[in-house]
Amino acid sequence: MPQVVTINRPDVVALIEAAAEKLTHGNKTEAVALAMKTLLEADARTSPLFGAHRGSVRTLPGVDLTRPTLETEPDAQSGRELEH
């Protein structure tokens, strides 16, 4: 069942028209739907994921999960040329 939403603020209408032209070839309804979907997905991602809160992961004493795993700097980050 379709619902109608009227937006009268000139600044909001201009934003919708600009986004519609750039993202959906002028389809304002699709541009608004895309914006709402993106906002809802961003809101859903703010909840903690596994391991994202204190106490969710247990390690052995002396293990530091924030320390780099490689003892040497990878060649890709050093800027050195590799010999082939």
VOBA-1610 file (N, C-alpha, C; in pm, whole numbers, padded with zeros to 5 digits, always signed):
BEGIN
Met+00085-00118+00000Met+00000+00000+00000Met+00089+00124+00000Pro+00085+00206-00103Pro+00172+00323-00113Pro+00136+00430-00010Gln+00238+00492+00041Gln+00223+00606+00131Gln+00285+00728+00062Val+00235+00845+00092Val+00288+00967+00032Val+00356+01049+00140Val+00476+01094+00111Val+00550+01182+00201Val+00577+01310+00124Thr+00540+01423+00184Thr+00562+01552+00120Thr+00674+01624+00192Ile+00773+01667+00116Ile+00885+01742+00171Ile+00883+01879+00106Asn+00870+01983+00189Asn+00857+02119+00138Asn+00979+02206+00162Arg+01071+02163+00246Arg+01188+02247+00273Arg+01275+02256+00149Pro+01299+02378+00100Pro+01375+02394-00024Pro+01515+02334-00019Asp+01582+02343+00097Asp+01718+02289+00106Asp+01717+02137+00098Val+01617+02074+00158Val+01607+01928+00154Val+01569+01882+00013Val+01476+01953-00049Val+01436+01920-00186Val+01556+01932-00280Ala+01638+02035-00262Ala+01757+02053-00346Ala+01856+01939-00326Leu+01874+01896-00201Leu+01964+01783-00174Leu+01914+01655-00240Ile+01785+01631-00227Ile+01726+01511-00287Ile+01741+01514-00438Glu+01715+01629-00499Glu+01727+01640-00644Glu+01871+01621-00690Ala+01966+01678-00616Ala+02107+01664-00652Ala+02151+01518-00640Ala+02111+01452-00530Ala+02147+01312-00510Ala+02079+01224-00614Ala+01955+01253-00646Ala+01882+01173-00745Ala+01948+01184-00882Glu+01989+01303-00918Glu+02054+01322-01048Glu+02187+01247-01055Lys+02262+01252-00944Lys+02395+01191-00941Lys+02389+01039-00926Leu+02300+00987-00842Leu+02301+00846-00806Leu+02200+00760-00880Thr+02086+00817-00917Thr+01978+00734-00972Thr+01923+00789-01103His+01999+00871-01171His+01958+00928-01299His+01825+01003-01289Gly+01807+01077-01177Gly+01690+01161-01161Gly+01573+01100-01087Asn+01581+00975-01044Asn+01471+00910-00975Asn+01476+00948-00826Lys+01395+01047-00788Lys+01398+01099-00651Lys+01351+00997-00548Thr+01250+00917-00583Thr+01201+00817-00490Thr+01310+00715-00458Glu+01382+00671-00560Glu+01490+00575-00541Glu+01604+00636-00460Ala+01633+00765-00482Ala+01739+00832-00406Ala+01705+00838-00258Val+01581+00870-00226Val+01539+00875-00086Val+01543+00734-00026Ala+01498+00634-00099Ala+01501+00497-00049Ala+01644+00452-00023Leu+01735+00486-00112Leu+01876+00452-00094Leu+01933+00519+00031Ala+01898+00645+00052Ala+01946+00718+00170Ala+01892+00655+00299Met+01764+00621+00300Met+01706+00561+00420Met+01766+00424+00448Lys+01788+00345+00344Lys+01849+00213+00361Lys+01990+00226+00417Thr+02067+00321+00365Thr+02204+00343+00412Thr+02205+00387+00557Leu+02115+00475+00595Leu+02107+00520+00735Leu+02070+00405+00828Leu+01977+00323+00789Leu+01936+00210+00872Leu+02049+00107+00885Glu+02122+00082+00776Glu+02235-00011+00783Glu+02345+00043+00873Ala+02372+00174+00865Ala+02475+00235+00950Ala+02435+00226+01097Asp+02307+00244+01125Asp+02259+00234+01263Asp+02271+00091+01313Ala+02246-00006+01228Ala+02254-00146+01268Ala+02398-00187+01297Arg+02496-00125+01231Arg+02636-00161+01250Arg+02695-00102+01377Thr+02624-00016+01448Thr+02680+00045+01568Thr+02675-00047+01688Ser+02602-00158+01680Ser+02597-00250+01792Ser+02728-00329+01797Pro+02771-00372+01915Pro+02899-00441+01926Pro+02899-00574+01853Leu+03008-00602+01787Leu+03027-00731+01722Leu+03101-00824+01816Phe+03110-00952+01783Phe+03184-01045+01867Phe+03327-00996+01882Gly+03374-00991+02004Gly+03510-00947+02031Gly+03526-00797+02041Ala+03419-00724+02023Ala+03430-00578+02023Ala+03412-00517+02162His+03378-00596+02261His+03362-00540+02395His+03450-00617+02494Arg+03489-00549+02600Arg+03580-00604+02699Arg+03523-00733+02758Gly+03609-00834+02767Gly+03569-00960+02827Gly+03513-01062+02730Ser+03495-01025+02602Ser+03436-01119+02508Ser+03538-01219+02452Val+03667-01186+02463Val+03771-01276+02415Val+03869-01300+02530Arg+03903-01426+02553Arg+03999-01459+02657Arg+04127-01509+02592Thr+04241-01465+02645Thr+04371-01506+02592Thr+04457-01558+02707Leu+04566-01623+02672Leu+04661-01670+02771Leu+04736-01552+02831Pro+04784-01564+02953Pro+04863-01455+03012Pro+04985-01424+02925Gly+05013-01297+02907Gly+05127-01254+02828Gly+05097-01232+02681Val+04977-01266+02635Val+04941-01246+02495Val+04882-01106+02479Asp+04941-01029+02386Asp+04893-00893+02360Asp+04834-00891+02219Leu+04703-00878+02209Leu+04637-00880+02079Leu+04658-00752+02001Thr+04709-00648+02064Thr+04733-00522+01994Thr+04874-00513+01936Arg+04962-00607+01972Arg+05100-00605+01923Arg+05103-00660+01780Pro+05186-00603+01691Pro+05196-00657+01555Pro+05239-00803+01557Thr+05185-00882+01467Thr+05217-01024+01464Thr+05350-01052+01395Leu+05391-00964+01304Leu+05517-00983+01234Leu+05628-00907+01305Glu+05741-00973+01325Glu+05854-00907+01390Glu+05927-00814+01294Thr+05922-00843+01165Thr+05990-00759+01066Thr+05887-00681+00987Glu+05932-00570+00933Glu+05843-00486+00854Glu+05824-00549+00717Pro+05699-00567+00670Pro+05677-00624+00537Pro+05738-00537+00429Asp+05790-00598+00323Asp+05852-00523+00214Asp+05756-00424+00151Ala+05629-00456+00146Ala+05532-00366+00084Ala+05523-00234+00159Gln+05545-00235+00290Gln+05536-00112+00369Gln+05670-00039+00377Ser+05780-00109+00350Ser+05911-00047+00365Ser+05948+00039+00246Gly+05889+00011+00129Gly+05924+00084+00010Gly+06046+00028-00061Arg+06104-00080-00005Arg+06222-00140-00067Arg+06181-00221-00191Glu+06267-00219-00291Glu+06247-00298-00411Glu+06284-00443-00383Leu+06207-00535-00435Leu+06235-00676-00420Leu+06322-00724-00535Glu+06415-00815-00507Glu+06498-00873-00612Glu+06428-00998-00666His+06416-01006-00797His+06350-01121-00860His+06452-01208-00927
//
